[in-house]
Amino acid sequence: MTPAELRTLMGWPAEVPEDLLARHIASAERALRPRLAGEPPAEGADGRQDWVDAVLWRAAASVVPTIHTFALTGAAKVGRLEGNVEWRFLGPEEARSLAEDLETRSEAALGRLIEAADETPLSGAFLSSV
């Protein structure tokens, strides 16, 4: 998972610092990993997309309040960050609401992954050793 993937997911401009996004992705992985019974699914494995979604949505939820504090009190809430595209900073309640929605999406993806792991049949090797 990369800052570019998070930028694409959220439609954020290149001006959102790469290092900021990378730190939030790493933090989201650290927060979510202990909730799995084992290791996260490897690239190409079943459940991998749910893991990626859970981490990126969680990272986005933690980034939202940070990037929306860039605007100083009394400063314009709309700025030109990329060509002719105007970007509007969210107010505190809007940012909180968006972060909650993103966290809900992360939880849903993680829930699907955990549910799928719970439904995985036990292997024959395990059963024969019981």
C-alpha positions in Angstrom: 0.0 0.0 0.0 1.4 3.3 -1.1 0.7 7.0 -0.6 -0.2 7.1 -4.3 -2.9 4.5 -3.8 -4.3 6.5 -0.8 -4.2 9.7 -2.9 -6.1 7.9 -5.7 -8.6 6.4 -3.3 -9.4 9.8 -1.8 -8.9 12.0 -4.8 -6.3 14.1 -3.0 -3.8 16.3 -4.9 -0.1 15.6 -5.1 0.4 18.5 -2.6 -0.7 16.2 0.3 2.8 15.2 1.5 3.9 11.7 0.7 5.6 11.2 4.0 2.4 12.2 5.9 0.4 9.6 4.0 3.1 6.9 4.4 3.2 7.4 8.2 -0.6 7.1 8.4 -0.6 3.9 6.3 2.0 2.4 8.6 0.0 3.4 11.6 -3.2 1.9 10.2 -1.4 -1.4 9.5 0.0 -1.5 13.1 -3.5 -0.8 14.5 -5.3 -3.4 12.4 -2.8 -6.2 12.3 -3.4 -7.4 15.9 -7.0 -7.9 15.1 -6.2 -10.6 12.6 -5.8 -14.3 13.6 -2.7 -14.5 11.6 -0.7 -12.6 9.0 -2.5 -10.3 6.5 -3.2 -12.0 3.2 -0.3 -11.9 0.8 -0.4 -10.2 -2.6 -2.8 -12.1 -4.8 -4.3 -14.2 -2.0 -8.0 -14.3 -1.1 -8.9 -11.5 1.2 -6.0 -9.3 0.1 -8.2 -6.5 -1.3 -10.2 -6.4 1.9 -7.0 -6.0 3.9 -5.8 -3.2 1.5 -9.2 -1.5 1.8 -9.2 -1.8 5.6 -5.8 -0.2 5.9 -6.3 2.5 3.3 -9.7 3.5 4.7 -8.2 3.6 8.2 -5.3 5.6 7.1 -7.6 8.1 5.3 -9.7 8.4 8.4 -6.6 9.4 10.4 -5.3 11.8 7.7 -8.5 13.7 7.2 -8.4 15.8 10.4 -4.7 16.5 9.8 -5.0 17.8 6.3 -8.0 19.9 7.1 -6.1 21.8 9.8 -3.7 23.2 7.2 -6.0 26.2 6.8 -5.4 28.8 9.4 -8.2 30.3 11.4 -9.8 33.1 9.4 -8.0 31.9 6.2 -10.0 31.2 3.1 -11.5 27.7 3.1 -11.0 27.3 -0.7 -7.6 27.3 -2.3 -6.1 26.4 -5.6 -3.8 23.5 -5.0 -3.7 22.0 -8.5 -4.1 24.0 -11.7 -7.6 25.4 -11.9 -9.1 22.9 -9.5 -10.3 24.4 -6.3 -9.9 22.4 -3.1 -12.1 23.2 -0.1 -10.9 22.6 3.4 -13.6 21.0 5.6 -14.7 22.5 8.8 -14.2 20.5 12.1 -17.6 18.9 12.1 -17.3 18.0 8.4 -13.9 16.5 8.9 -15.0 14.5 11.9 -18.0 13.2 10.0 -15.9 12.2 7.0 -13.3 10.5 9.3 -16.1 8.5 11.0 -17.5 7.4 7.6 -14.0 6.3 6.5 -13.5 4.4 9.7 -16.8 2.6 9.1 -15.6 1.6 5.7 -12.3 0.3 7.2 -14.2 -1.7 9.8 -16.5 -3.2 7.1 -13.5 -4.4 5.1 -11.8 -5.8 8.1 -15.0 -7.5 9.2 -15.3 -9.2 5.8 -11.7 -10.4 6.1 -12.1 -11.8 9.7 -15.5 -13.4 8.7 -13.9 -15.1 5.7 -11.0 -16.4 7.9 -13.5 -17.8 10.5 -15.3 -19.7 7.7 -12.1 -21.2 6.2 -12.3 -25.0 6.7 -9.7 -26.7 8.8 -7.0 -28.5 6.8 -7.0 -32.3 6.6 -3.5 -32.3 8.2 -4.8 -30.5 11.2 -7.9 -32.8 11.6 -5.8 -36.0 11.3 -3.5 -34.8 14.1 -6.5 -34.4 16.5 
